[in-house]
Amino acid sequence: MSYSQLEKYLNALEESGFIAEKSGVWKTTEKGLHVIEACEVCRRIVEKVP
């Protein structure tokens, strides 16, 4: 991934409220953690489908 691609992804995630930058460190927000958990639930459901 190029630096410009990384910037686009970080900007999109920040604008959506999934991550936040503080003192040069990117952290997952509470909203972002909820999205990750929802994805995990979906993955577990899909794994059960034959």
C-alpha positions as CSV (number, residue, x, y, z in Angstrom):
1,M,0.0,0.0,0.0
2,S,1.4,3.4,-0.9
3,Y,1.5,6.3,1.5
4,S,-1.2,8.2,-0.5
5,Q,-3.5,5.1,-0.3
6,L,-2.9,4.9,3.5
7,E,-3.8,8.6,3.8
8,K,-7.1,8.0,2.0
9,Y,-8.0,5.1,4.2
10,L,-7.1,6.9,7.4
11,N,-9.1,10.0,6.3
12,A,-12.1,7.9,5.4
13,L,-12.0,6.0,8.7
14,E,-11.5,9.3,10.7
15,E,-14.3,11.0,8.9
16,S,-16.6,8.1,9.7
17,G,-15.7,8.3,13.3
18,F,-14.0,4.8,13.5
19,I,-10.6,6.1,14.4
20,A,-9.1,9.2,16.0
21,E,-5.6,10.6,16.1
22,K,-4.0,11.9,19.3
23,S,-0.4,12.9,19.6
24,G,0.5,11.1,16.4
25,V,-1.1,7.8,17.4
26,W,-4.2,6.5,15.7
27,K,-6.7,4.7,18.0
28,T,-9.9,2.9,17.4
29,T,-12.9,4.8,18.7
30,E,-15.9,3.3,20.6
31,K,-17.8,3.4,17.3
32,G,-15.0,1.6,15.5
33,L,-14.9,-1.1,18.2
34,H,-18.7,-1.6,17.7
35,V,-18.1,-2.1,13.9
36,I,-15.3,-4.6,14.5
37,E,-17.6,-6.6,16.9
38,A,-20.4,-6.5,14.3
39,C,-18.1,-7.8,11.7
40,E,-17.0,-10.6,14.0
41,V,-20.7,-11.6,14.6
42,C,-21.3,-11.7,10.9
43,R,-18.2,-13.8,10.3
44,R,-19.3,-16.3,13.0
45,I,-22.7,-16.5,11.4
46,V,-21.3,-17.1,7.9
47,E,-19.0,-19.8,9.2
48,K,-22.1,-21.8,10.4
49,V,-23.7,-21.7,6.9
50,P,-23.1,-25.0,5.0
